[in-house]
Amino acid sequence: MVSSTQSDGKLHQRKQRRQNDLRGTSSPKVPTVDDSLLLYAELTPAEIRATQRRLHAGRLKRIVPGVVTGLAEETWPSLVARERIRILAALYPKAVVGPRSAFHGGVPSQGVMYLTYSYTKKVELPGMTVQLLDGHGPARGDAPMMGRELYFPSTPRVLLENLTVSRAAVRKSVGKAEVERRLIETCEARGEEALNVLREQARALAPTLGLEREFGILDALIGGVLGTKKTEMSTPAGKGLAANVPYDANRLALFEALAVELRSVPLRQPAAPVKSEQGRAHFAFLESYFSNFIEGTEFDVGDARAFVLEGKPVIERPKDSHNIIGVFRQALNPGWANQTLGSGEPVLNQLRERHADQMKARPEVGPGEFKTQANRAGNTEFVSPRLVRGTLVEGSKLLPTVPPGSARALLAMFLVSEVHPFTDGNGRLARLVMNAELSVVDGCRIIVPTLFRDEYLDCLRALTRERIVKPYLDAMQRIHEWTAAFDYEDLDKVIADMKACNAFEKSRTQHRLLNPRRTPTVPRR
């Protein structure tokens, strides 16, 4: 039998718990929770009851049913944005991030967050609209976000769903052109095999999602990117890939950007400094020596002089030696030294013939044969093998649109360097092509000395990766004038003068390339 004292004690405990709840303090059996965001889906029944009592007492506010906060209303948009994944997972368990939002990495598009769910409905949250789309729940390959019941779709699903028909003002899918662009980017970043794998994954997934029609479109687009199917493409890059002779449209846009600058910026054009056939031979030797040093073919200048100019037999390092001799031969022979690049189809045979002669002592690199394997330098991926011919043809059509001499030389050099059409010898070939454009107008050819190597490569990288033209023009103008300042009639003297200017040094931190006109050992010309 319960005494009246015990009964009064229990009554007091119940009363105390109610007062604690109203004051916002938890009873010993209900743990404290963060008032900034309370989601019923994350609370225990006891916590929900305590939260509802505080809500009714005005100590908390409801954002939407099931979502409560103690924060001021003006902070709600930033709260929703910050806790987007938690809120959506709590309100719509087992939802999948919808097509357009998934395509952009899982964020709202124009303020709308798309979710694939069990029904269609639009819900307004502070600072964000949630558009629910009736569709298939989590499928194979979809992954939970932050370990919660909100799923991010697999890449095949993202692409398939973004090919679905969408007619709303703010469309749920990005459409064919954007999917095409993404496929091209994927191929450039990860290679053709990545698209083949993606296609097979999409083929297996499409029946589960009921997206067989969309798979047909995706399959055709992948075939168009890979060149295995004749497909109508939407983007400039896609149209380039689908052309009769496919080309790299992004590279073509880069060549056009350079051509625009070259048409509008007058460039200095130093006259040829050589006065005799002997001077031409000395210049050609130094041009070939330094051009090969850039590519890692390192010889002592005296040793190189012996086998290039003095007829010493090539015994050691025959491959490297023949690389220098190949460039020297084309820099000296008037037929090669003055052969400018044609426009359009003729450029293909020209480059093949020049490369075949340049590399004829290196049969293992396929002299005169365009590359069959992709090549790269550091993080720069050059034009893919199947786009080499079309890119050279279309890019060379820009050459007649820029002034002859320095401007055309810099465009020709960048065209060959950026396409990198052969397995080996591309850098040397690009500089030979550049110098031919200068020789034909009786301009000074350009030598890129060892100490200028990094600056030369840096300006090419800036143009390739960031489309910044000015560093390229500035660097090449500077080294052009540097080259023209020497007297090439006496080889011993010009080598000594270049050494005095630090031309043969490697470290830019320890040395500076000096101006020959300001160096006491180099007389003014």
C-alpha positions as semicolon CSV with decimal commas, in nm:
position;residue;x (nm);y (nm);z (nm)
1;M;0,000;0,000;0,000
2;V;0,141;0,342;-0,105
3;S;0,158;0,597;0,175
4;S;0,031;0,952;0,127
5;T;0,390;1,078;0,161
6;Q;0,508;0,862;-0,133
7;S;0,211;0,973;-0,341
8;D;0,288;1,339;-0,275
9;G;0,655;1,278;-0,373
10;K;0,566;1,129;-0,711
11;L;0,323;1,411;-0,778
12;H;0,600;1,662;-0,704
13;Q;0,841;1,483;-0,943
14;R;0,589;1,494;-1,231
15;K;0,524;1,861;-1,166
16;Q;0,900;1,932;-1,162
17;R;0,951;1,756;-1,497
18;R;0,676;1,965;-1,658
19;Q;0,834;2,285;-1,526
20;N;1,177;2,175;-1,654
21;D;1,032;2,112;-2,000
22;L;0,866;2,454;-2,007
23;R;1,189;2,621;-1,895
24;G;1,379;2,435;-2,168
25;T;1,572;2,214;-1,927
26;S;1,563;1,840;-1,978
27;S;1,458;1,587;-1,719
28;P;1,725;1,336;-1,625
29;K;1,578;1,082;-1,870
30;V;1,579;1,318;-2,178
31;P;1,924;1,424;-2,305
32;T;1,986;1,784;-2,408
33;V;1,984;1,862;-2,784
34;D;2,119;2,148;-3,000
35;D;1,848;2,414;-3,029
36;S;1,988;2,558;-3,354
37;L;1,832;2,274;-3,556
38;L;1,595;2,009;-3,426
39;L;1,479;1,744;-3,673
40;Y;1,205;1,513;-3,550
41;A;1,349;1,234;-3,764
42;E;1,664;1,245;-3,549
43;L;1,492;1,267;-3,206
44;T;1,360;1,006;-2,969
45;P;0,987;1,011;-2,880
46;A;1,070;1,172;-2,544
47;E;1,281;1,439;-2,715
48;I;1,003;1,509;-2,964
49;R;0,749;1,558;-2,681
50;A;0,988;1,790;-2,498
51;T;1,050;1,985;-2,819
52;Q;0,678;2,021;-2,888
53;R;0,617;2,155;-2,537
54;R;0,890;2,416;-2,588
55;L;0,743;2,497;-2,931
56;H;0,399;2,557;-2,778
57;A;0,559;2,772;-2,509
58;G;0,717;2,993;-2,779
59;R;1,076;2,905;-2,694
60;L;1,129;2,735;-3,034
61;K;0,995;2,806;-3,386
62;R;0,886;2,571;-3,664
63;I;1,053;2,616;-4,003
64;V;0,841;2,344;-4,167
65;P;0,671;2,046;-4,006
66;G;0,939;1,828;-3,849
67;V;1,204;2,103;-3,856
68;V;1,238;2,331;-3,552
69;T;1,493;2,590;-3,445
70;G;1,573;2,833;-3,166
71;L;1,744;3,075;-3,403
72;A;1,604;3,406;-3,526
73;E;1,403;3,389;-3,847
74;E;1,645;3,604;-4,047
75;T;1,913;3,334;-4,006
76;W;1,699;3,053;-4,144
77;P;1,815;3,072;-4,512
78;S;2,180;3,034;-4,411
79;L;2,085;2,756;-4,167
80;V;1,902;2,565;-4,441
81;A;2,190;2,612;-4,683
82;R;2,445;2,492;-4,427
83;E;2,241;2,193;-4,310
84;R;2,087;2,111;-4,647
85;I;2,180;1,742;-4,648
86;R;2,062;1,680;-4,290
87;I;1,729;1,852;-4,350
88;L;1,655;1,681;-4,681
89;A;1,751;1,339;-4,548
90;A;1,520;1,392;-4,249
91;L;1,223;1,520;-4,450
92;Y;1,253;1,286;-4,751
93;P;1,423;0,964;-4,644
94;K;1,562;0,754;-4,931
95;A;1,531;1,041;-5,176
96;V;1,791;1,063;-5,454
97;V;1,943;1,394;-5,563
98;G;1,759;1,482;-5,883
99;P;1,902;1,521;-6,235
100;R;1,997;1,889;-6,261
101;S;2,115;1,917;-5,901
102;A;2,323;1,600;-5,933
103;F;2,478;1,721;-6,259
104;H;2,608;2,026;-6,072
105;G;2,746;1,825;-5,782
106;G;2,444;1,811;-5,549
107;V;2,360;2,180;-5,505
108;P;2,047;2,382;-5,590
109;S;2,018;2,512;-5,945
110;Q;1,873;2,864;-5,961
111;G;1,755;2,820;-5,604
112;V;1,582;2,487;-5,674
113;M;1,698;2,157;-5,525
114;Y;1,571;1,860;-5,726
115;L;1,505;1,530;-5,550
116;T;1,376;1,206;-5,698
117;Y;1,118;1,074;-5,448
118;S;0,796;0,874;-5,422
119;Y;0,572;1,160;-5,540
120;T;0,588;1,500;-5,712
121;K;0,554;1,817;-5,506
122;K;0,712;2,159;-5,465
123;V;0,811;2,260;-5,111
124;E;0,935;2,603;-5,006
125;L;1,212;2,620;-4,747
126;P;1,381;2,943;-4,638
127;G;1,621;3,033;-4,919
128;M;1,562;2,711;-5,116
129;T;1,284;2,547;-5,314
130;V;1,267;2,167;-5,306
131;Q;1,120;2,013;-5,620
132;L;1,024;1,651;-5,557
133;L;1,003;1,433;-5,869
134;D;0,821;1,103;-5,877
135;G;1,076;0,840;-5,972
136;H;1,289;0,542;-5,883
137;G;1,447;0,531;-5,538
138;P;1,812;0,443;-5,468
139;A;1,958;0,213;-5,733
140;R;2,281;0,023;-5,768
141;G;2,576;0,262;-5,757
142;D;2,393;0,543;-5,572
143;A;2,574;0,647;-5,254
144;P;2,442;0,786;-4,922
145;M;2,549;1,143;-4,856
146;M;2,728;1,194;-4,523
147;G;2,603;0,853;-4,414
148;R;2,239;0,969;-4,423
149;E;1,933;0,853;-4,612
150;L;1,983;1,102;-4,893
151;Y;2,151;0,943;-5,195
152;F;2,376;1,084;-5,465
153;P;2,318;0,905;-5,797
154;S;2,588;0,715;-5,985
155;T;2,747;0,883;-6,286
156;P;2,555;0,666;-6,538
157;R;2,229;0,757;-6,365
158;V;2,317;1,129;-6,361
159;L;2,376;1,125;-6,737
160;L;2,072;0,914;-6,822
161;E;1,833;1,122;-6,611
162;N;1,969;1,446;-6,754
163;L;1,866;1,327;-7,099
164;T;1,500;1,301;-6,995
165;V;1,250;1,545;-7,146
166;S;1,197;1,859;-6,939
167;R;0,967;2,147;-7,036
168;A;0,930;2,347;-6,713
169;A;1,061;2,705;-6,682
170;V;1,339;2,576;-6,456
171;R;1,413;2,242;-6,612
172;K;1,483;1,933;-6,406
173;S;1,743;1,806;-6,657
174;V;2,032;1,988;-6,825
175;G;1,971;1,835;-7,167
176;K;2,168;1,676;-7,446
177;A;2,422;1,956;-7,509
178;E;2,542;1,963;-7,148
179;V;2,564;1,584;-7,131
180;E;2,764;1,590;-7,456
181;R;3,002;1,849;-7,307
182;R;3,045;1,637;-6,993
183;L;3,126;1,328;-7,200
184;I;3,393;1,518;-7,395
185;E;3,546;1,647;-7,070
186;T;3,545;1,293;-6,929
187;C;3,719;1,157;-7,237
188;E;3,983;1,431;-7,224
189;A;4,045;1,382;-6,852
190;R;4,028;1,001;-6,825
191;G;4,061;0,862;-7,175
192;E;3,839;0,674;-7,417
193;E;3,820;0,359;-7,206
194;A;3,642;0,555;-6,932
195;L;3,357;0,628;-7,176
196;N;3,336;0,263;-7,278
197;V;3,304;0,160;-6,913
198;L;3,045;0,432;-6,853
199;R;2,840;0,315;-7,151
200;E;2,827;-0,044;-7,024
201;Q;2,726;0,069;-6,676
202;A;2,447;0,283;-6,825
203;R;2,335;-0,005;-7,046
204;A;2,288;-0,227;-6,739
205;L;2,116;0,045;-6,535
206;A;1,873;0,187;-6,793
207;P;1,609;-0,093;-6,772
208;T;1,595;-0,061;-6,392
209;L;1,518;0,310;-6,421
210;G;1,296;0,275;-6,728
211;L;1,533;0,496;-6,929
212;E;1,597;0,283;-7,236
213;R;1,521;0,574;-7,470
214;E;1,771;0,793;-7,285
215;F;2,033;0,519;-7,307
216;G;1,994;0,520;-7,686
217;I;2,078;0,892;-7,689
218;L;2,370;0,844;-7,450
219;D;2,507;0,556;-7,655
220;A;2,497;0,768;-7,971
221;L;2,670;1,060;-7,798
222;I;2,949;0,839;-7,666
223;G;2,991;0,693;-8,014
224;G;3,014;1,047;-8,153
225;V;3,281;1,147;-7,901
226;L;3,482;0,831;-7,970
227;G;3,437;0,858;-8,345
228;T;3,273;0,516;-8,371
229;K;2,928;0,643;-8,472
230;K;2,800;0,914;-8,701
231;T;2,605;1,131;-8,459
232;E;2,458;1,480;-8,478
233;M;2,638;1,675;-8,206
234;S;2,529;1,999;-8,038
235;T;2,840;2,171;-7,899
236;P;3,131;2,324;-8,096
237;A;3,362;2,062;-7,947
238;G;3,119;1,786;-8,040
239;K;3,080;1,915;-8,395
240;G;3,459;1,912;-8,425
241;L;3,470;1,548;-8,318
242;A;3,192;1,454;-8,561
243;A;3,343;1,636;-8,862
244;N;3,454;1,435;-9,165
245;V;3,811;1,500;-9,051
246;P;3,758;1,543;-8,676
247;Y;3,939;1,823;-8,495
248;D;3,985;1,958;-8,143
249;A;3,747;2,256;-8,126
250;N;3,883;2,376;-7,791
251;R;4,236;2,392;-7,935
252;L;4,104;2,568;-8,242
253;A;3,945;2,834;-8,018
254;L;4,280;2,874;-7,843
255;F;4,461;2,923;-8,177
256;E;4,201;3,182;-8,276
257;A;4,253;3,368;-7,945
258;L;4,627;3,384;-8,015
259;A;4,566;3,493;-8,374
260;V;4,343;3,779;-8,253
261;E;4,631;3,915;-8,044
262;L;4,885;3,866;-8,320
263;R;4,667;4,061;-8,563
264;S;4,632;4,356;-8,327
265;V;4,971;4,378;-8,149
266;P;5,263;4,496;-8,368
267;L;5,569;4,281;-8,296
268;R;5,934;4,379;-8,332
269;Q;6,118;4,190;-8,606
270;P;6,499;4,204;-8,579
271;A;6,687;4,156;-8,903
272;A;6,901;3,847;-8,961
273;P;7,244;3,909;-8,800
274;V;7,445;3,659;-9,007
275;K;7,665;3,799;-9,283
276;S;7,810;3,488;-9,450
277;E;7,764;3,118;-9,503
278;Q;8,006;3,061;-9,217
279;G;7,792;3,277;-8,990
280;R;7,482;3,083;-9,099
281;A;7,651;2,755;-9,009
282;H;7,752;2,889;-8,667
283;F;7,399;3,015;-8,603
284;A;7,244;2,684;-8,716
285;F;7,476;2,494;-8,484
286;L;7,383;2,702;-8,179
287;E;7,014;2,689;-8,271
288;S;7,024;2,308;-8,290
289;Y;7,239;2,275;-7,976
290;F;7,008;2,482;-7,758
291;S;6,687;2,347;-7,915
292;N;6,791;1,995;-7,820
293;F;6,906;2,100;-7,471
294;I;6,548;2,220;-7,405
295;E;6,429;1,865;-7,473
296;G;6,683;1,710;-7,236
297;T;6,954;1,626;-7,491
298;E;7,245;1,761;-7,288
299;F;7,593;1,777;-7,439
300;D;7,896;1,990;-7,366
301;V;7,896;2,254;-7,637
302;G;8,251;2,158;-7,738
303;D;8,156;1,792;-7,784
304;A;7,852;1,887;-7,990
305;R;8,062;2,120;-8,203
306;A;8,302;1,836;-8,277
307;F;8,047;1,595;-8,423
308;V;7,822;1,858;-8,587
309;L;8,075;2,096;-8,742
310;E;8,409;1,914;-8,738
311;G;8,306;1,571;-8,863
312;K;8,398;1,375;-8,551
313;P;8,235;1,028;-8,576
314;V;7,927;0,974;-8,359
315;I;8,017;0,689;-8,126
316;E;7,864;0,766;-7,788
317;R;7,494;0,850;-7,745
318;P;7,410;0,812;-8,116
319;K;7,037;0,887;-8,071
320;D;7,099;1,216;-7,893
321;S;7,374;1,310;-8,137
322;H;7,150;1,250;-8,437
323;N;6,876;1,462;-8,276
324;I;7,114;1,759;-8,282
325;I;7,236;1,683;-8,635
326;G;6,876;1,655;-8,762
327;V;6,785;2,003;-8,637
328;F;7,117;2,148;-8,761
329;R;7,058;2,010;-9,110
330;Q;6,715;2,176;-9,139
331;A;6,831;2,503;-8,981
332;L;7,113;2,528;-9,237
333;N;6,962;2,386;-9,557
334;P;6,780;2,672;-9,738
335;G;6,510;2,434;-9,862
336;W;6,409;2,352;-9,508
337;A;6,515;2,678;-9,341
338;N;6,282;2,883;-9,564
339;Q;5,989;2,642;-9,594
340;T;5,688;2,816;-9,443
341;L;5,374;2,629;-9,343
342;G;5,091;2,607;-9,591
343;S;4,724;2,656;-9,512
344;G;4,482;2,363;-9,494
345;E;4,551;2,014;-9,627
346;P;4,908;2,082;-9,754
347;V;5,029;2,130;-9,398
348;L;4,994;1,757;-9,332
349;N;5,243;1,645;-9,596
350;Q;5,475;1,934;-9,515
351;L;5,504;1,838;-9,149
352;R;5,533;1,467;-9,224
353;E;5,816;1,529;-9,472
354;R;5,997;1,768;-9,238
355;H;5,967;1,526;-8,947
356;A;6,078;1,231;-9,164
357;D;6,396;1,419;-9,254
358;Q;6,456;1,553;-8,904
359;M;6,423;1,210;-8,739
360;K;6,545;0,981;-9,019
361;A;6,823;0,846;-8,799
362;R;6,566;0,750;-8,534
363;P;6,347;0,483;-8,699
364;E;6,208;0,370;-8,361
365;V;6,006;0,696;-8,327
366;G;5,828;0,658;-8,663
367;P;5,978;0,943;-8,871
368;G;5,703;1,117;-9,066
369;E;5,424;0,915;-8,904
370;F;5,159;1,089;-8,695
371;K;5,130;0,957;-8,341
372;T;4,899;0,668;-8,259
373;Q;4,924;0,702;-7,881
374;A;4,829;1,006;-7,674
375;N;5,120;1,215;-7,545
376;R;5,151;1,468;-7,267
377;A;5,395;1,693;-7,082
378;G;5,333;1,718;-6,709
379;N;4,963;1,799;-6,667
380;T;4,918;1,906;-7,028
381;E;4,744;1,650;-7,250
382;F;4,810;1,725;-7,616
383;V;4,564;1,673;-7,901
384;S;4,446;1,312;-7,921
385;P;4,580;1,105;-8,213
386;R;4,255;1,087;-8,409
387;L;4,216;1,466;-8,398
388;V;4,570;1,552;-8,512
389;R;4,502;1,585;-8,885
390;G;4,184;1,789;-8,853
391;T;4,330;2,021;-8,590
392;L;4,641;2,089;-8,799
393;V;4,432;2,152;-9,111
394;E;4,184;2,386;-8,941
395;G;4,449;2,557;-8,727
396;S;4,681;2,625;-9,021
397;K;4,399;2,813;-9,196
398;L;4,460;3,091;-8,943
399;L;4,821;3,145;-9,056
400;P;4,743;3,367;-9,358
401;T;4,524;3,588;-9,136
402;V;4,818;3,715;-8,926
403;P;5,108;3,933;-9,049
404;P;5,408;3,748;-9,196
405;G;5,729;3,729;-8,998
406;S;5,724;3,739;-8,618
407;A;5,347;3,708;-8,577
408;R;5,310;3,414;-8,814
409;A;5,620;3,249;-8,664
410;L;5,471;3,252;-8,314
411;L;5,137;3,114;-8,435
412;A;5,305;2,839;-8,639
413;M;5,526;2,736;-8,350
414;F;5,236;2,721;-8,103
415;L;5,020;2,527;-8,351
416;V;5,275;2,247;-8,384
417;S;5,370;2,254;-8,016
418;E;5,010;2,237;-7,898
419;V;4,903;1,958;-8,135
420;H;5,226;1,759;-8,072
421;P;5,152;1,549;-8,380
422;F;5,441;1,300;-8,359
423;T;5,572;1,054;-8,104
424;D;5,899;1,243;-8,056
425;G;6,072;1,558;-8,180
426;N;5,769;1,788;-8,154
427;G;5,936;2,072;-7,964
428;R;6,233;2,081;-8,199
429;L;6,000;2,064;-8,499
430;A;5,788;2,351;-8,364
431;R;6,093;2,576;-8,330
432;L;6,214;2,487;-8,680
433;V;5,871;2,578;-8,819
434;M;5,880;2,905;-8,624
435;N;6,223;2,998;-8,754
436;A;6,133;2,919;-9,115
437;E;5,864;3,189;-9,097
438;L;6,137;3,434;-8,986
439;S;6,400;3,328;-9,240
440;V;6,167;3,374;-9,534
441;V;6,131;3,746;-9,450
442;D;6,506;3,778;-9,380
443;G;6,437;3,810;-9,009
444;C;6,656;3,684;-8,728
445;R;6,581;3,325;-8,631
446;I;6,524;3,264;-8,260
447;I;6,756;3,076;-8,024
448;V;6,615;2,970;-7,687
449;P;6,919;2,934;-7,457
450;T;6,934;2,690;-7,168
451;L;6,879;2,953;-6,898
452;F;6,564;3,073;-7,078
453;R;6,418;2,722;-7,099
454;D;6,188;2,746;-6,795
455;E;6,057;3,090;-6,890
456;Y;5,989;2,965;-7,243
457;L;5,798;2,660;-7,118
458;D;5,614;2,862;-6,853
459;C;5,472;3,104;-7,108
460;L;5,358;2,813;-7,327
461;R;5,185;2,656;-7,026
462;A;5,012;2,984;-6,940
463;L;4,879;3,005;-7,295
464;T;4,770;2,641;-7,303
465;R;4,605;2,619;-6,962
466;E;4,488;2,975;-6,891
467;R;4,465;3,129;-7,240
468;I;4,692;3,413;-7,131
469;V;4,867;3,540;-7,445
470;K;5,079;3,830;-7,319
471;P;5,352;3,630;-7,137
472;Y;5,412;3,430;-7,455
473;L;5,445;3,739;-7,674
474;D;5,662;3,920;-7,420
475;A;5,898;3,626;-7,363
476;M;5,944;3,549;-7,732
477;Q;6,000;3,916;-7,820
478;R;6,262;3,942;-7,547
479;I;6,456;3,632;-7,651
480;H;6,423;3,732;-8,020
481;E;6,608;4,059;-7,955
482;W;6,859;3,878;-7,734
483;T;6,938;3,637;-8,020
484;A;6,982;3,920;-8,270
485;A;7,237;4,103;-8,054
486;F;7,528;3,862;-8,118
487;D;7,782;3,846;-8,398
488;Y;7,789;3,488;-8,532
489;E;8,093;3,512;-8,763
490;D;8,342;3,391;-8,499
491;L;8,208;3,080;-8,325
492;D;8,459;3,085;-8,039
493;K;8,373;3,448;-7,974
494;V;7,995;3,404;-7,984
495;I;8,012;3,102;-7,750
496;A;8,225;3,304;-7,509
497;D;7,984;3,598;-7,533
498;M;7,683;3,374;-7,467
499;K;7,861;3,220;-7,168
500;A;7,923;3,570;-7,036
501;C;7,544;3,624;-7,058
502;N;7,484;3,297;-6,863
503;A;7,312;3,138;-7,164
504;F;7,451;2,791;-7,086
505;E;7,349;2,794;-6,717
506;K;7,049;2,598;-6,588
507;S;6,947;2,761;-6,259
508;R;6,734;3,074;-6,272
509;T;6,772;3,112;-5,896
510;Q;7,150;3,137;-5,922
511;H;7,184;3,316;-6,257
512;R;7,013;3,578;-6,468
513;L;7,018;3,587;-6,846
514;L;7,213;3,902;-6,922
515;N;7,151;4,143;-7,206
516;P;7,443;4,108;-7,450
517;R;7,428;4,479;-7,532
518;R;7,507;4,558;-7,168
519;T;7,775;4,293;-7,115
520;P;8,131;4,432;-7,144
521;T;8,269;4,127;-7,328
522;V;8,007;4,158;-7,603
523;P;8,068;4,449;-7,843
524;R;7,764;4,645;-7,961
525;R;7,663;4,551;-8,315
